[in-house]
């Protein structure tokens, strides 16, 4: 029996794992590597592992002795859990060193997973070091290339895309989903450090495409919900609020917390409700919290412009396609503008951003809109759209009947 195997068996016999997971040693001895791997992942994913045994000793003594026999992605996940445990204990240097020495051969997914975890630890250890930030940027760039070139993407004609065109190409909870989640989490953290907010917003949505909110620790979920809301409100070109407010569970984390006001503002933006937005922001307690957020105070004018534009978009969307000639007065009232003189500027801004397409009639003080950006709909909006489809179907049927009735005139 080799020295490494003897050391592994000795650890498994004497550590608390011998009592809490009595079959672990048996699976190791019988070389049931699949069952052994599942047990190890279950053990290391526990939130209180650092209080029961030394994860670094377990990794070095047990996992190190059979690393070559384990599935590379499983080994990568085990290394990731171990490094995370070490980092939580305050030893970031050892955690980084462990991930840098994992031998995964040339397997794309495991390497991308480990390097994503490595990126997060490096950012945690040296968040303001320009050399580290540049190193991390290059690592993420290489990781993205690997995922794009990999045959594991799983993209097909049935793949669904988010607002930003990110393909949710793998089943949530699958092995590749774990890799994508790790990559986007690392990219999201990098963008949190270097900006801009719209880039963070995009990567956060990508991360949530592959990660269930229930799998994110409570404090981390609260931070993510807060950061995501701030990025959505302040990010340039971010107008798709429905995807976060209606499709994702992350904002519900803010309910009942000191940051519930952010959830309210996100709802106002999704609805394009200027009045309610102003009501929330004018509350004394919210004003104090806004002042404590440099991101909001620095871009206060841009945020005000955004809610006005979203109000215009909602006004257009609510109208049938054949009734999209809107007066300046109606736009001014809906967007709560000081006068109709401000309408043209708002409409021109919406046109320049590609939020709508249409024409302005300055003489008659009207705007004709023939296209509005797609959006995620809530239940009431879906019902309204369904009603429109019904009306359209009736009209189409009447036209068809008319054509059949008068077909002889065209022969």
C-alpha angles and dihedrals in degrees: 000000000000122000092244093054091047090052091049093050091046091054092047091050098047105033124088087257089077089069101033096042107023095168094057093083091044093053089048093051093044091048093236091156098172093054090041092052093050090051093049093050090049091050096046094046090061113110095225101047094117090064095055107044144349107275093193091053090047091050095047097042103035110019093038090059094057103025093120091055096054128088106267094233091048089050089050091052092048090051090048093052091046094049091048091052091050091048091052087055089059100254101116093158093060092043092054091045091053093054093044091057100047109121109217100156112221098319107141101207097047092046091050091048094051094044090051090055089045091054091055093050092048091051090048092050098043110015095161101039108114092203091054092047090053091047090050092049090055092047091053091047091053091046091054091050091051092052092047093049095041118103088219095080092101093208116164140151092280095055115122124223131212123225091276094050097256109154114227087211102162134052114267109255095023123123093259090047087060090053094049091046091052092048095048092044089055092045090048091053091049091052090049088060100042104022155173100187094225090057090050089049091053094049091045090055089048090051092049090050088069101030130069113224088227089064093056115089113250098250092044091049091052091050092047093049090050095047092044091052093049091048092050093050096045103028116112112243095009107135103136099097095147092074092061100034098044108021104039131061096212098096091057087070088073095057111114093011133107088263098054088113089071090058088051092052091049089053090050090052093049089052094040088231107161094175095054091043090056091045091056096043092047094058109111094231092050093046089056091050092047090054088055090058110076091189091062098041093048092053100033094129092049091051091051090049090050095056090048091051091047089052090054091048091052092048091054094043093053092059124080114255091250092053102054099118100111127185123233088239093057092049092048091050095047095045092042093235119172092239143347087261088078095053097082092053092051093047092046089052092051090049093049091051092050093242092126138008122215149096135277120224104200093180097056092030093236138128123212113204120192100170136029128185117268117255145180111264132215123221097272091048091049090052091050090049090048089053090052091051089052092052090047091051091052092050092047090051092052091049091050091050090049091051092050092047093052098035091112091064090062097049 
